[in-house]
Amino acid sequence: MSEKQFDLDVKGMTCAACSARIERVLNKLEGVNANVNLAAESAHVTSSNPDIDLEQIIQTIEKTGFQASELEKVDPAQKSLEKEQEYRKLRFQFAVSALLTVPFLIEMLFMLTGYHLWHMPPLLQLILASIVQFYAGLKFYKGAYKSLAGGGANMDVLVVLGTSAAYLLSLGIMVFGLSGHLYFEASASVITLVLLGKLLELRAKAKTGFAIQKLLHLQPKTAFVEKEGILEEISVEKLHVGDIFVVKAGENIPTDGIVLEGSSLVDESMMTGESLPVPKAKGDRVVGATKNADGMLKCQATKVGSETFLASVVKLIEEAQGSKAPIQRLADTISGIFVPVVVGIALMTFIAWWILGEGFENALINAVAVLVIACPCALGLATPTAIMVGVGRGASEGILIKNAEVLEKIGKITAVVFDKTGTLTYGDVKVNAVIAHDDASEEEILTRCAALEEGSTHPLAKAVLSAVSSPKYTMSDFQNVSGQGISGVIDGVVYYAGSLRFIAQMSGCDVSEKIKPYLDEGNSIVALGTKETILGYVALSDTIRESAKEAIAKLQERKIKVYMLTGDHHASAQAVAKNLGVSHLFSEVLPSQKADKIAELKAQNECVCMVGDGINDAPALALSDVAVAMAQGSDIAIESADLILTKNDPMNVLHAIDLSHATMSKIKQNLFLAFVYNTLAIPLAFLGMLSPVVAGAAMAMSSVSVVSNSLLLRRWKIKL
């Protein structure tokens, strides 16, 4: 039974306890597995239960006190506007809160310096503190109510408990004329500082999605469509497959298409990362959001809307940013039980100080400090913010990562297996020579071979066909022997074309020594024969990518084993491997055997990364620990991959490893900061060494420090 998948936008989460609560409730549903991301404010839910639909998932989330909607139906522009409005509202609330808290801070400053030049009347303190508590702090009361009503407890509960305790203690002293210090400044200051922290956090989190915002900004809003010879400007959303559109010089291409008329240079750096523009003419494909440099192009739309390259990249980044790395599990486990534990510690603090004879007032204030300082925000933000920035940074460099687990795992690989054609080479195969076995002419060998190759899609077949100006023979009864060769009938005779081993087997003849020099030079050989004899051979060569040798050398410098995998004859493959500096070689491997080679390495406890681009690479990619595909490769290879390289450059495997190390380093730093903060802060508050005001400031800055540290990943650059 296939699993149903739902992606949702979730509103109202304030800390890790919120996301943990939603996950816990959803995972209680039969057959449901949920992954809730605090930083991305999203949820990815899979369900094997046919009775559970999207509406039920949304209702379950809403019962916990949060809002949810299908992610596909969320307008990015509208969401961005709502975020901006939320930020402005929060900024105004903070401004009011800060303005009314200033008098308390001035009074505290005078007290700390020993000068009691100004003392606010209790009634004025009550008025100012009440506005802060119930206007600026209203959002915390709402959040706490929703959380408790949903059966959980989050950061808002801690803030409300702490500030309300200080406020009500002060109010009680005033109303009943008791002796003691008023703590209105504590409640007001804590709310102001927490609002400041949330304001800075919201602003910083907005920057974690810079990669998606940058990509979306590239797509034009309108397109010039030709209808009955007249150009009409329409919205990009109204484009249909088959529409004819015109792109003028300097404009961004509105959608994916194929050039019908005109020639120009197109800047495809957003897709490939290459700075040099690419020439485009009739028959060439163009990608939406790339920039037309100088000429005018008339194109036909081949993909629109969610099917375009840009849309698929944005979706991939969003999914990756919303996923979780295995390293986050510990933080999630702790966050899920954190708030109840903290409330228990605060209660213990109150009882301990009261029993020790410090009085109700001091006992309560120390308990308030524990409640305020123990917010789990930093813990919840430690991993997802770093993942969001790391995935976005990778996308900017042409490294498209499908999920956070891959981002973590690629930094741990011990072996890289490169499929030769299309990865280490350009896949632009050309005929080098035609060698006759006996008396057959070179023209006969090439043209008969080309007639057979008409039925094949192999890169070598395309090269043979392109070397023949016009077909001379007609072939029938085509048959393909996967990974070995092909056969067909020409003029009543059965011919075979394929690997040396295949033709030797089919013809019963030995291979000629004439081809040895070509094999030693690294040429691939296509042999042609019948059931009685071998007619000849076609030697083909492929150009090695400039960066392949450097990439292999640097991987091996890091003690990562590099393997080249190919179906080529051993002598030919060995020549290419020697040229590249590859120390491990798998040659004469049939497509069905590629996955077996990956399995062999995994059986040796290697963490294997497979890099490929062909249809026959898909099983090996699926079996590897980390599957990497070139963007120019087949759709099935890309579908099987965990990571896609849009630059088609082997060096980007190395860059992906570096990005993984940088991101994991940030996550570990963030988790260290969050754990150390709570490990040190809670005992200090328990011992009465922190006032609620200092605790509030420390709590606010802990979240900001974690998000800010993650944002430093934006400075990560590829090491040349």
PyMOL commands that set and color helices and strands:
alter all, ss='L'
color gray80, all
select helices_A, chain A and resi 16-27+54-63+71-73+76-112+122-136+138-149+155-175+184-207+210-218+236-238+269-272+305-307+309-322+326-355+359-373+377-396+404-412+420-424+442-453+459-466+500-507+513-520+548-557+570-580+591-603+615-623+635-640+651-686+692-715
alter helices_A, ss='H'
color red, helices_A
select strands_A, chain A and resi 4-11+32-37+42-47+67-70+222-227+230-235+244-247+256-261+264-267+278-280+285-286+291-292+297-303+399-401+415-419+430-436+476-481+485-490+493-498+524-529+534-541+561-565+584-586+608-612+626-630+643-645
alter strands_A, ss='S'
color yellow, strands_A
deselect
rebuild
show_as cartoon
